[in-house]
Amino acid sequence: MIRLVIILPIVVVAWMLLVKLISDVKKANVDWTGVTTFIGFIALAFWLRHITGMG
């Protein structure tokens, strides 16, 4: 029960932040090339760490 009391508000706040972030992104003029490049570099770093075991 204590876990539910702790986790439920965190989930609700995270959901509210996600909804706000999505609405802000829809309104903003975002450079999606830069965003996807940034996400690609992060994914590549995690993949290379998984493959090589270094980092």
C-alpha positions in Angstrom: 0.0 0.0 0.0 2.9 2.4 0.8 4.4 1.7 -2.6 1.1 2.6 -4.3 0.9 5.8 -2.3 4.4 6.7 -3.4 4.3 5.5 -7.0 0.9 6.8 -8.0 1.7 10.6 -7.5 4.9 10.1 -9.4 3.1 8.4 -12.3 0.5 11.2 -12.4 3.1 14.0 -12.4 5.1 12.2 -15.1 1.9 11.9 -17.2 1.1 15.6 -16.8 4.6 16.6 -17.7 4.5 14.3 -20.8 1.2 15.8 -21.9 2.6 19.3 -21.4 5.7 18.5 -23.3 3.8 17.0 -26.3 1.6 20.1 -26.5 4.6 22.4 -26.3 6.4 20.5 -29.1 3.3 20.7 -31.3 3.2 24.5 -30.9 7.0 25.0 -31.3 8.9 25.1 -34.5 11.4 22.3 -33.9 14.4 21.4 -36.0 13.7 17.7 -36.2 16.9 17.0 -38.1 18.9 18.1 -35.0 16.7 16.2 -32.6 16.9 12.9 -34.5 20.7 13.3 -34.9 21.0 13.8 -31.2 18.8 10.8 -30.4 20.8 8.8 -33.0 24.1 9.5 -31.3 22.7 8.5 -28.0 21.3 5.2 -29.5 24.7 4.6 -31.2 26.6 5.1 -27.9 24.3 2.6 -26.1 24.6 0.1 -28.9 28.4 0.4 -29.1 28.6 0.0 -25.3 26.4 -3.2 -25.6 28.5 -4.6 -28.4 32.0 -3.7 -27.2 31.4 -3.7 -23.4 33.5 -0.5 -23.2 32.4 2.9 -22.0 
